[in-house]
C-alpha cells in the first residue's frame, strides 16, 4: 500500500521558517510529480506548489511565490517544502500528494498523505 507521510509542521512566529518533508513508500517515486496542498479551517483544500518527476519544473500558487520552495530527492523518495517569511494566513494543514500528471489540480492527484499542521502566530 502506497504511503505518504508528512512531517515538520509546528507552531512558528510570523516571519519564521519551516521545512516540511513528505516521505513516500511503495511508490515508484521518480515516476510521479509531487504536490503540496493546504487546508485551513472552513476552507477548501488549495494548491500550494508542485514539482515534476525530475525536479526540473516547479510551479507555485501566487500566495506563496517567492516565499516557498518545493524540492525533491529521488534517492530518498522524499519531497520537501521550504517555507520562509511565514504569515498567519499560512496556517493550515499541509498535505503532500502524488500524481502521474504534472498538474496543480487536486483532482489529478492519486495518493495523499495525512497532513501536518502548521500554525503561524502573529
C-alpha positions as CSV (number, residue, x, y, z in Angstrom):
1,X,0.0,0.0,0.0
2,X,1.4,3.4,-1.0
3,X,2.1,5.7,1.9
4,X,2.9,9.4,2.1
5,X,3.9,10.7,5.5
6,X,4.3,14.4,6.1
7,X,6.4,15.8,8.9
8,X,7.8,19.1,10.1
9,X,4.7,21.1,10.9
10,X,4.7,23.1,14.1
11,X,4.0,26.4,15.7
12,X,6.2,29.3,14.4
13,X,6.1,33.0,14.7
14,X,5.3,35.2,11.7
15,X,8.4,35.8,9.7
16,X,9.9,32.5,10.6
17,X,10.7,29.4,8.5
18,X,9.8,25.8,8.4
19,X,10.7,22.9,6.3
20,X,8.1,20.2,5.6
21,X,9.1,16.7,4.5
22,X,7.0,14.1,2.8
23,X,8.4,10.6,2.8
24,X,6.9,8.1,0.5
25,X,6.9,4.3,0.4
26,X,5.7,1.6,-2.0
27,X,5.7,4.2,-4.7
28,X,7.9,4.4,-7.8
29,X,8.7,7.9,-6.6
30,X,10.6,9.1,-9.7
31,X,7.6,8.3,-11.9
32,X,5.3,10.8,-10.1
33,X,5.1,14.5,-9.9
34,X,4.5,15.7,-6.4
35,X,2.4,18.5,-5.0
36,X,1.8,20.3,-1.7
37,X,-1.7,21.5,-0.8
38,X,-3.1,23.1,2.3
39,X,-6.4,23.4,4.0
40,X,-7.3,26.0,6.6
41,X,-10.4,25.5,8.8
42,X,-13.6,26.3,6.9
43,X,-11.7,26.5,3.6
44,X,-11.3,24.1,0.7
45,X,-8.0,22.3,0.2
46,X,-5.9,24.6,-2.1
47,X,-2.8,24.1,-4.2
48,X,0.5,25.4,-2.9
49,X,3.3,24.0,-5.1
50,X,4.2,21.2,-7.4
51,X,7.3,19.6,-8.8
52,X,7.8,17.4,-11.8
53,X,9.2,13.9,-11.9
54,X,12.8,15.0,-12.3
55,X,12.5,18.2,-10.3
56,X,13.2,20.3,-13.4
57,X,9.9,22.1,-13.3
58,X,8.2,23.7,-10.4
59,X,5.1,25.8,-10.0
60,X,3.7,27.8,-7.2
61,X,0.4,29.4,-6.1
62,X,0.6,33.2,-6.2
63,X,0.1,33.4,-2.4
64,X,3.4,31.6,-1.7
65,X,5.5,32.5,-4.7
66,X,8.9,33.9,-3.7
67,X,8.5,32.6,-0.1
68,X,8.1,28.8,-0.5
69,X,10.4,26.4,-2.4
70,X,9.5,22.8,-3.3
71,X,12.2,20.3,-3.9
72,X,12.6,16.5,-4.1
73,X,15.3,13.9,-3.5
74,X,14.5,10.9,-5.7
75,X,17.2,8.9,-4.0
76,X,15.3,9.3,-0.7
77,X,11.8,9.1,-2.2
78,X,11.1,12.4,-0.4
79,X,9.6,15.8,-1.3
80,X,10.2,18.9,0.7
81,X,8.6,22.3,1.1
82,X,10.8,25.1,2.5
83,X,8.6,27.8,3.8
84,X,10.1,31.2,4.6
85,X,8.7,34.6,5.7
86,X,5.7,32.8,7.1
87,X,2.5,34.7,7.6
88,X,-0.5,33.9,9.9
89,X,-2.6,33.2,6.8
90,X,-0.3,30.3,6.0
91,X,-1.8,28.5,9.0
92,X,-3.3,25.2,7.7
93,X,-2.9,21.5,7.5
94,X,-0.4,20.8,4.7
95,X,-0.7,17.7,2.6
96,X,1.6,16.2,0.1
97,X,0.3,14.2,-2.9
98,X,1.4,12.3,-5.9
99,X,0.2,12.5,-9.5
100,X,1.2,10.9,-12.8
101,X,0.5,14.2,-14.4
102,X,2.4,17.5,-13.9
103,X,-0.6,19.4,-12.6
104,X,-1.8,21.8,-10.0
105,X,-5.3,20.4,-9.9
106,X,-6.0,18.5,-6.8
107,X,-8.4,16.1,-8.6
108,X,-5.4,14.8,-10.6
109,X,-3.6,13.6,-7.6
110,X,-3.9,10.0,-6.8
111,X,-2.1,9.5,-3.5
112,X,-2.3,11.7,-0.4
113,X,-0.7,11.9,2.9
114,X,-2.5,12.5,6.2
115,X,-1.2,16.1,6.6
116,X,0.9,18.0,9.0
117,X,-0.3,21.1,11.0
118,X,1.4,24.4,10.5
119,X,0.5,27.2,12.8
120,X,1.9,30.7,12.3
121,X,1.3,33.2,15.2
122,X,1.2,36.9,14.7
